[in-house]
Amino acid sequence: MGVLKHARGPMRPSTKGRGPGLTGEERRAALLSVYAHAYAAERERDVPSMSVKDAAEHLREDVGELAEARRRRAIAKVAAAGVDRYRDALVRLDTDTTVDRIRAVLDLHPGAKPLVKEILVYNLLLAQQGDPIPWCMPTYPITTVIDDGTAVEATVHLAVHRDLKDLAEVSDPQHWHDCSVFFEQSYVADRNSNSKYPSGCGPDPARKKRAPGSPWPDVLFEHFKLDWKLPEIQGSWFKNLLCIDPLSTAQYGYRYRLHTSLCSEVLGCKQNGGLGIDEGHFELTGGVSPVSAWTFVEAVKRVKFSARKNVDQKTLDTWAWILLWAMGDEVADAACCKCAPSKPVSWHRRAVNDKARAR
């Protein structure tokens, strides 16, 4: 397909002098709102969420090593949903000139599916502005979401320029809260004094020490959140115990399933449990130097929110779809989490050349 050259394009709005960035709640709400509007645009239906303009303004103000990657994906998602419809939001995320170029590219592919449009936009930004995570260089995540009537399932595929051994440590479930905006906590749970795991809405389980990247099985405690930043839709959270088992068919991987749904709160209503299904797997292949520094990632997650008195099931299933779509794409960030550009410059140049040749 030829070599993709990194040309100097129009400068995006300066971040100089900005504040400390977003709170976790603001970041989650902005990201979920982008995906909610993209979801709604495909189906021509409304999903209550923060306006695209407000979400764009939040993501424009975000800082941190992965903030630029989130901004790029937001541009791709919003542009695929409609350049003219969301032009003001796109300009907030970049510049008028960039938005004009995005429209010119998409006009050449009028019948393209939304995912293809996202990739076209992302590659345009890559050519103009360079890689948003230059020390890891993830490919654009290919995330598909389905609702089979039993649960909502997301599958994501991508590749990152990172050694498999390092990536295995970073992607350990104990690091989910370090590498995702949706997880508040994730750690190996310990049994209580009665040699049992906790249940219900009591205290969180105690922690058990375990080296990240070491072989499973074990039981993991997870606490994840959804936020919308709307007066009528308060933040929601879920606390669960998961059984984590090794994925024996992979160079590195694990599968997980729900052990116990402990407690949850949705729209201010707290209850025991909250999830009927929470399962999936994570698999890494390749990435063995010096043969190849590219590691291929596959992640699958299935979720079914349990019935609640204050929210209809259709709304819960829609939230699950939007959440898993965002979580799937976020795997690209998680794969680069906790790694810094500490490799020699020659390594980085070699990585750039490898990626260019791959295209």
Buried (B, 14 or more C-beta within 10 A) or exposed (E): EEEBEEEEBBEBEEEEEEEEBBEBBBBBBBBBBBBBBBBBBEEEEEBEBBEBBBBBBBBBBBEEBBBBBBBBBBBBBBBBBBBEBBBEBBBBBBBEEBBEBBBEBBEEEEEBEBBEBBBBBBBBBBBBBBBBBBBBBBBBBBBEBEBEEEBBBBBBBBBBBBBBBBBBBBBBBBBBBBBBBBBBEBBBBBEEEEEEBBBEBEEBBBEBEBEBBEEBEBBBBBBBBBBBBBEEBBBBBBBBBBBBBEBEEBBBBBBBBBBBBBBBBBEEEEBBBBBBBBBBBBBBBBBBEEEBBBBBBBBBBBBBBBEBEEBEEEBBBBBBBBBBBBBBBBBBBBBBBEBEEEBEEEBBEBBBEBBEEEE
